[in-house]
Amino acid sequence: MITETVAPVVNPGEARRLSASNPAIRFLDVRTPAEYETLHIEGAYNVPLDRLGEHAAELCSNLADPVILVCQTGGRAKKADTTLRQAGMNNLHLLEGGVNAWVSSDLPVVRGAKRVSLERQVRMVAGAMVAVSAVLALLVNPWFALVPAFVGSGLLFSGATDTCTMGMVLAKLPYNRPATCDVELMVRELMIHRPGAVSATAGSV
């Protein structure tokens, strides 16, 4: 089989074409298990970003074929790229625009129970904190105005450093950790990689 070079960043259409021509290519989805369970690229494996570091060396030692990193919009995939490259893994590529772009391109996905994405959860929680504390500052005590200032500073820091502490905290909540999540099994399936399918057990993550 003739393989072709995979660019560092690939758009959804190109990623789909490459995976069809080279079944050894893996899609590694680093979103939360709940986001993956809601909707994921057909054949993708799920190892959440906050668990990826503990498996980085294992993946580096056992994966030589191209791996396309996937998240909702691209930000977490970039962090996953950094984590895995620090472990010595260089066969990494990013899906441009993430799952959102893949869906917009009308490419195949697996759908499950609908859940709120982590990005939306962050916006909702931050917005609720600002709105409630602003009202309390007006009606109860002006010191509550410190909360919006704190949230705003956190968002500014998040944008400047491309990190999101609130997102990392929310990712650990039971809502984002379905009972079916088995990261160790998913890692094993990813390394074995039977082209064209994810096992029924791992696919339920």
C-alpha positions as a Markdown table, in Angstrom:
| # | Residue | x | y | z |
|---|---|---|---|---|
| 1 | Met | 0.0 | 0.0 | 0.0 |
| 2 | Ile | 1.3 | 3.4 | -1.0 |
| 3 | Thr | 1.1 | 5.9 | 1.8 |
| 4 | Glu | 1.2 | 9.7 | 1.4 |
| 5 | Thr | 2.6 | 12.4 | 3.6 |
| 6 | Val | 0.0 | 13.8 | 6.0 |
| 7 | Ala | 0.2 | 17.6 | 6.6 |
| 8 | Pro | 0.5 | 18.9 | 10.2 |
| 9 | Val | -3.0 | 20.3 | 10.0 |
| 10 | Val | -5.6 | 18.7 | 7.8 |
| 11 | Asn | -9.2 | 19.8 | 7.0 |
| 12 | Pro | -12.1 | 17.4 | 7.5 |
| 13 | Gly | -12.4 | 16.5 | 3.8 |
| 14 | Glu | -8.7 | 15.7 | 3.5 |
| 15 | Ala | -8.7 | 13.8 | 6.7 |
| 16 | Arg | -11.6 | 11.7 | 5.5 |
| 17 | Arg | -9.8 | 11.0 | 2.2 |
| 18 | Leu | -6.5 | 10.1 | 3.9 |
| 19 | Ser | -8.2 | 7.7 | 6.3 |
| 20 | Ala | -10.0 | 6.0 | 3.5 |
| 21 | Ser | -6.7 | 5.5 | 1.5 |
| 22 | Asn | -4.7 | 4.6 | 4.6 |
| 23 | Pro | -6.8 | 2.6 | 7.2 |
| 24 | Ala | -3.8 | 2.6 | 9.6 |
| 25 | Ile | -4.5 | 6.3 | 10.4 |
| 26 | Arg | -6.1 | 6.8 | 13.8 |
| 27 | Phe | -8.4 | 9.6 | 14.9 |
| 28 | Leu | -7.7 | 10.3 | 18.6 |
| 29 | Asp | -10.5 | 12.3 | 20.2 |
| 30 | Val | -9.4 | 14.2 | 23.3 |
| 31 | Arg | -12.7 | 15.6 | 24.4 |
| 32 | Thr | -14.6 | 14.5 | 27.5 |
| 33 | Pro | -16.2 | 11.1 | 27.5 |
| 34 | Ala | -19.6 | 12.8 | 27.6 |
| 35 | Glu | -18.9 | 14.9 | 24.5 |
| 36 | Tyr | -17.6 | 11.8 | 22.7 |
| 37 | Glu | -20.6 | 9.8 | 23.7 |
| 38 | Thr | -22.9 | 12.5 | 22.3 |
| 39 | Leu | -21.2 | 12.6 | 18.9 |
| 40 | His | -17.9 | 11.5 | 17.5 |
| 41 | Ile | -16.1 | 10.8 | 14.2 |
| 42 | Glu | -16.8 | 7.2 | 13.0 |
| 43 | Gly | -13.9 | 5.0 | 14.1 |
| 44 | Ala | -12.4 | 7.6 | 16.5 |
| 45 | Tyr | -10.8 | 6.6 | 19.8 |
| 46 | Asn | -11.4 | 8.7 | 23.0 |
| 47 | Val | -8.7 | 9.4 | 25.5 |
| 48 | Pro | -9.7 | 12.6 | 27.3 |
| 49 | Leu | -7.1 | 15.4 | 27.5 |
| 50 | Asp | -6.8 | 15.3 | 31.3 |
| 51 | Arg | -6.0 | 11.6 | 31.1 |
| 52 | Leu | -3.7 | 11.7 | 28.1 |
| 53 | Gly | -0.5 | 12.5 | 30.0 |
| 54 | Glu | -0.6 | 9.3 | 32.0 |
| 55 | His | -0.7 | 7.3 | 28.8 |
| 56 | Ala | 1.6 | 9.4 | 26.7 |
| 57 | Ala | 4.7 | 7.2 | 27.0 |
| 58 | Glu | 2.7 | 4.1 | 26.3 |
| 59 | Leu | 1.2 | 5.6 | 23.2 |
| 60 | Cys | 4.5 | 6.9 | 22.0 |
| 61 | Ser | 6.1 | 3.4 | 22.3 |
| 62 | Asn | 3.3 | 1.6 | 20.5 |
| 63 | Leu | 2.0 | 4.0 | 17.8 |
| 64 | Ala | 4.0 | 4.6 | 14.7 |
| 65 | Asp | 1.2 | 5.3 | 12.2 |
| 66 | Pro | -0.3 | 8.8 | 11.7 |
| 67 | Val | -2.5 | 10.0 | 14.5 |
| 68 | Ile | -5.0 | 12.8 | 13.8 |
| 69 | Leu | -5.9 | 14.7 | 17.0 |
| 70 | Val | -9.5 | 15.8 | 17.4 |
| 71 | Cys | -11.5 | 18.0 | 19.8 |
| 72 | Gln | -14.5 | 20.2 | 19.5 |
| 73 | Thr | -12.9 | 23.2 | 17.8 |
| 74 | Gly | -9.2 | 22.6 | 17.9 |
| 75 | Gly | -7.9 | 24.1 | 21.1 |
| 76 | Arg | -7.7 | 20.9 | 23.2 |
| 77 | Ala | -6.1 | 19.0 | 20.3 |
| 78 | Lys | -3.3 | 21.5 | 20.2 |
| 79 | Lys | -2.7 | 20.9 | 24.0 |
| 80 | Ala | -2.8 | 17.1 | 23.3 |
| 81 | Asp | -0.2 | 17.6 | 20.5 |
| 82 | Thr | 2.1 | 19.4 | 23.0 |
| 83 | Thr | 1.6 | 16.7 | 25.7 |
| 84 | Leu | 2.4 | 13.8 | 23.3 |
| 85 | Arg | 5.3 | 15.5 | 21.6 |
| 86 | Gln | 6.9 | 16.1 | 25.0 |
| 87 | Ala | 6.7 | 12.3 | 25.4 |
| 88 | Gly | 8.6 | 11.9 | 22.1 |
| 89 | Met | 5.6 | 11.2 | 19.7 |
| 90 | Asn | 6.0 | 13.0 | 16.4 |
| 91 | Asn | 3.5 | 11.2 | 14.1 |
| 92 | Leu | 0.8 | 13.7 | 15.1 |
| 93 | His | -1.6 | 15.8 | 13.0 |
| 94 | Leu | -4.4 | 18.2 | 13.9 |
| 95 | Leu | -8.0 | 18.2 | 12.5 |
| 96 | Glu | -8.7 | 21.7 | 11.5 |
| 97 | Gly | -11.8 | 23.1 | 13.1 |
| 98 | Gly | -12.4 | 19.9 | 15.1 |
| 99 | Val | -15.6 | 18.0 | 15.3 |
| 100 | Asn | -17.6 | 21.2 | 14.6 |
| 101 | Ala | -15.9 | 21.5 | 11.2 |
| 102 | Trp | -16.3 | 17.7 | 10.5 |
| 103 | Val | -20.1 | 17.9 | 11.2 |
| 104 | Ser | -20.4 | 21.1 | 9.0 |
| 105 | Ser | -18.8 | 19.1 | 6.2 |
| 106 | Asp | -21.5 | 16.5 | 6.5 |
| 107 | Leu | -19.0 | 13.7 | 7.1 |
| 108 | Pro | -20.0 | 10.4 | 8.9 |
| 109 | Val | -20.4 | 10.6 | 12.7 |
| 110 | Val | -21.8 | 8.3 | 15.4 |
| 111 | Arg | -24.5 | 10.0 | 17.5 |
| 112 | Gly | -25.6 | 9.1 | 21.1 |
| 113 | Ala | -27.5 | 10.9 | 23.9 |
| 114 | Lys | -27.2 | 14.7 | 23.5 |
| 115 | Arg | -25.1 | 16.5 | 26.1 |
| 116 | Val | -23.8 | 20.0 | 26.5 |
| 117 | Ser | -20.2 | 20.4 | 25.1 |
| 118 | Leu | -17.5 | 21.5 | 27.5 |
| 119 | Glu | -17.0 | 24.8 | 25.8 |
| 120 | Arg | -20.7 | 25.7 | 26.2 |
| 121 | Gln | -20.6 | 24.6 | 29.9 |
| 122 | Val | -17.7 | 27.0 | 30.5 |
| 123 | Arg | -19.6 | 29.9 | 28.9 |
| 124 | Met | -22.8 | 29.0 | 30.8 |
| 125 | Val | -21.0 | 28.8 | 34.2 |
| 126 | Ala | -19.0 | 31.9 | 33.7 |
| 127 | Gly | -22.0 | 33.8 | 32.5 |
| 128 | Ala | -24.1 | 32.6 | 35.5 |
| 129 | Met | -21.4 | 33.6 | 38.0 |
| 130 | Val | -21.1 | 37.1 | 36.5 |
| 131 | Ala | -24.9 | 37.7 | 36.2 |
| 132 | Val | -25.7 | 36.5 | 39.7 |
| 133 | Ser | -22.9 | 38.2 | 41.5 |
| 134 | Ala | -23.7 | 41.5 | 39.6 |
| 135 | Val | -27.2 | 41.4 | 40.9 |
| 136 | Leu | -26.0 | 40.6 | 44.4 |
| 137 | Ala | -23.6 | 43.5 | 44.2 |
| 138 | Leu | -26.5 | 45.9 | 43.4 |
| 139 | Leu | -29.0 | 44.5 | 45.9 |
| 140 | Val | -27.0 | 42.9 | 48.8 |
| 141 | Asn | -23.4 | 43.9 | 49.1 |
| 142 | Pro | -21.0 | 45.7 | 46.7 |
| 143 | Trp | -18.3 | 43.3 | 47.6 |
| 144 | Phe | -20.0 | 40.7 | 45.3 |
| 145 | Ala | -18.6 | 42.8 | 42.4 |
| 146 | Leu | -15.3 | 41.1 | 43.1 |
| 147 | Val | -16.7 | 37.9 | 41.6 |
| 148 | Pro | -17.2 | 39.3 | 38.0 |
| 149 | Ala | -13.8 | 40.9 | 38.3 |
| 150 | Phe | -12.3 | 37.5 | 39.2 |
| 151 | Val | -14.2 | 35.7 | 36.4 |
| 152 | Gly | -13.1 | 38.4 | 33.9 |
| 153 | Ser | -9.5 | 38.1 | 35.0 |
| 154 | Gly | -9.7 | 34.3 | 34.6 |
| 155 | Leu | -11.1 | 34.6 | 31.1 |
| 156 | Leu | -8.4 | 37.1 | 30.2 |
| 157 | Phe | -5.7 | 34.8 | 31.6 |
| 158 | Ser | -7.3 | 31.8 | 29.7 |
| 159 | Gly | -7.2 | 33.7 | 26.4 |
| 160 | Ala | -3.6 | 34.9 | 27.0 |
| 161 | Thr | -2.2 | 31.5 | 27.9 |
| 162 | Asp | -4.6 | 29.2 | 25.9 |
| 163 | Thr | -5.6 | 27.4 | 29.1 |
| 164 | Cys | -8.9 | 27.0 | 30.8 |
| 165 | Thr | -8.9 | 26.1 | 34.5 |
| 166 | Met | -12.7 | 26.1 | 34.7 |
| 167 | Gly | -12.9 | 23.7 | 31.7 |
| 168 | Met | -10.4 | 21.3 | 33.4 |
| 169 | Val | -12.5 | 21.4 | 36.6 |
| 170 | Leu | -15.8 | 20.9 | 34.8 |
| 171 | Ala | -14.3 | 18.0 | 32.8 |
| 172 | Lys | -13.9 | 16.0 | 36.0 |
| 173 | Leu | -17.6 | 16.3 | 37.0 |
| 174 | Pro | -19.8 | 13.1 | 36.9 |
| 175 | Tyr | -21.9 | 14.7 | 34.1 |
| 176 | Asn | -18.8 | 14.6 | 31.9 |
| 177 | Arg | -17.7 | 11.2 | 33.0 |
| 178 | Pro | -20.4 | 8.7 | 31.9 |
| 179 | Ala | -20.4 | 5.3 | 33.7 |
| 180 | Thr | -19.4 | 3.6 | 30.5 |
| 181 | Cys | -16.1 | 5.4 | 30.3 |
| 182 | Asp | -13.1 | 3.0 | 30.3 |
| 183 | Val | -10.0 | 5.0 | 29.3 |
| 184 | Glu | -7.6 | 2.1 | 29.7 |
| 185 | Leu | -9.6 | -0.1 | 27.4 |
| 186 | Met | -9.8 | 2.7 | 24.8 |
| 187 | Val | -6.0 | 3.1 | 24.9 |
| 188 | Arg | -5.5 | -0.6 | 24.4 |
| 189 | Glu | -8.0 | -0.6 | 21.5 |
| 190 | Leu | -6.2 | 2.4 | 20.0 |
| 191 | Met | -2.9 | 0.7 | 20.0 |
| 192 | Ile | -4.3 | -2.6 | 18.6 |
| 193 | His | -6.3 | -0.7 | 16.0 |
| 194 | Arg | -8.5 | -2.9 | 13.9 |
| 195 | Pro | -9.0 | -0.6 | 10.9 |
| 196 | Gly | -12.6 | 0.3 | 10.1 |
| 197 | Ala | -14.1 | -0.2 | 13.6 |
| 198 | Val | -13.9 | 0.6 | 17.3 |
| 199 | Ser | -15.1 | -2.3 | 19.5 |
| 200 | Ala | -18.6 | -2.1 | 20.9 |
| 201 | Thr | -17.3 | -1.7 | 24.4 |
| 202 | Ala | -14.8 | 1.0 | 23.6 |
| 203 | Gly | -17.2 | 2.7 | 21.3 |
| 204 | Ser | -19.7 | 3.2 | 24.1 |
| 205 | Val | -17.3 | 5.5 | 26.0 |
